[in-house]
Amino acid sequence: MNKLNVTQKLIKDHLTEGTMEPGNEIGLKIDHVLQQDATGTLIMLQLEAIGIKKVSAEVAVQYVDHNLMQSDYRNADDHRFLQSAARKFGYWYSRPGNGISHVVHMERFGVPGKSMLGSDSHTCSAGSMGMLAMGAGGLDVTAAATGHPCYIKMPEVMGVKLTGKLRDWVSAKDVILEMLRRYDVKGGVGKIIEYYGPGLEHLSAWDRHVIANMGAELGATTTVFPSDERTREFMEQEERGDQWVELVADEGAGYDIDEHIELDKVEPLIAKPSSPGNVVPVSEVEGTPVSQVVVGSSANPGLRDFWMVSQIVKEQSLPADLSLDINPSSRQKINDLGRMGAINDLMSSGARFHQTGCMGCIGMGQAPSSGSNSLRTMPRNFPGRSGTEDDQVYLCSPETAAVSAVHGMITDPVKYGEKHSYPRYEEPKKSAVNKMMLISPSPDVQESELEKGPNIKSIPDFEEIEDAFKAPAILKLGDNISTDEILKAGAVVLPLRSNIEEISKYTFHAVSKDFHEMAAHARDSFGGHIVVAGDNYAQGSSREHAAIAPRYLGQIAVIAKSYARIGFQNLVNYGIIPFLFIDNKDHDGIEERNILEFAGVRKAIETGDPITVNNTSRNKSIKVKCEVTERQKMVLLEGGLIRYLKKRS
Ligand code: MIC
């Protein structure tokens, strides 16, 4: 392997253990750590539980961008807690209102060639500037922040060659939707997606961010772009040109999988409800009425994206029954939009301007009205994620969003362009650099106290896995169950992220409102429960609450056909056994409430050999196995990652 692609270069530079053969477990040194508030509170509590004095990552930043609405004391208490924890453990603190983590990290901290682990599945966005940036569950981020390597299976590298140039009215979002059209939500599992080729020249750093961000929706380990002239221009814009380094593939380097997108042939695309992989051409759903259009989030955070919308809607009067909501992605972007006159253009068209942050993307407000369609430039539309149970959320580009807002119905921007000229965007030479809401860490260990409000509770301790158990399968699920279905987000549940007992009451709420009660009953009668699932279990967000809350309710094991990368690791980290069916047809043979009997479990984890599970309700037996790496074995057998780290720190 003497000619290396960008991914291989990044991995080679950070490799601490293992060899770079696809499927092998490798350890990676992590340079940057990114945390957002909805997952960060648990990380800070984990640091406290392990007894850490100061984090050792080169750059560690705690952002506050998710739990922004303060309808009572809880989110505000979380903010204060995080600020006190950042001070104590040596993090930068990005104050509420400063912006979305992925956006501010790119503006102020990202450096090509560095590695990053973040407690947010969209951490992969920083791949746009030549970083090896991956999302992970909070516990893995805790480990990385304290100097432990990050362990992943060496992915295959898919090289996507980009040729040509996007047509007017088609933009970067359509490129990633094209990838989702081809590969759906699990086509990227076990892969890093690297973009290369002459088409890159026409994609700015922020366009690349759009494509890298939604690599998470493909299930990919991450996305990687080279660091080239476009990256340099971006860093100069951010007054950080001196930190730019070039990082490009060696001439003649190859990929494990080859893919090609002709940019000039990409058409406006849209993901229909309720999966980011449910992609069709916009023309196929034209005329569908919309009552809400929301622009923003880490999926379309660039200045261009907001400006484009402002130019399309300016001097138009938007339909009276439509709400156009603008969520700026960072404080800098607000300043830039102001300088360009775009805020005025948006406001005079009737748009609603909100604070910077994730907002409606995670259901922090902006829930659509019942029975109506919402069009968003966001990355996810899993069922109920918006906060409205029967929501109908479509995902699209800023161009499609804006022209649809003008008409109150889904509209193909290319057709709209037959009568209107395409607004020509030019990147400003300098961004409105703004560091005032970033608090820098102190170089010394701080003996200060953590400020915990009454809703902030310690992390429960769990027992080790038993060798034999008998428990009911209380829930049977299909394919692609997202973490939004396991533990939903939204303005009601998000404030409970630092209180496991309370948040656990919402476990699987989106699927079954009785889950909490069924789990309590199973715990009293059997000591715990099992959940059965199809392919790609626990896809989507990195929230480890989708493992810790079920574990708290007594979940012993999941039996699934396959798992999403982060979801799988979170189960291991909290000591839930992630079994795989040996024969996927056995999924059909288990009914809800069947009692399953397991024996010889610890040995099965150690050896990876199949074991027989007796379905005592149906007098049948099936075979399952637990396929984990050597390190995951230890974590599982020792009762989870907190115990494992405590022993080793
Ligand atoms: C998401 O898009 O689902 C989030 C909000 O960014 C999550 C984080 C969370 O659940 O707190 C993620 O992607 O990890």
Boltz pocket constraint, residues with backbone or C-beta under 6 A from the ligand:
constraints:
  - pocket:
      binder: B
      contacts: [[A, 38], [A, 39], [A, 66], [A, 119], [A, 120], [A, 121], [A, 122], [A, 135], [A, 358], [A, 361], [A, 362], [A, 380], [A, 489], [A, 540], [A, 541], [A, 542], [A, 543]]
      max_distance: 6.0
